[in-house]
Amino acid sequence: FMSPESCQATDASEPVSQASDIYSFGCLAFFTLTGKLPVDGATSIEILWKQIHETPPKVSPLASFPVDAALEELIGQCLEKSPEARPPSMANVLSRLQ
């Protein structure tokens, strides 16, 4: 559930922002609803590459039940590759979930 920016970190002293946690939450929500990882591969290198470069699939085609469009949109935003494109805070995510 590492964020793309965590996968690319070159300096361990660089702090990872809360945007990374929001990405991880999106991964967890995706897995909870689908039973599948949003990014998967045969090797850890392949997974890291996909984590950085590939857009995860939509939730609803993989879920065995209907998924609300607003929830699917939120999860998609949490899984954005760019930290700036993700929701601004977990408080924002929580308010949207409520």
Buried (B, 14 or more C-beta within 10 A) or exposed (E): BBBBBBBEBEEEEEEBEBBBBBBBBBBBBBEEBBEBBBBEBEEEEEBBBBBBEEEBBBBBEBBEEEBEEEBBEBBBBBBBBEBEEBBEEEEBBEEEEE
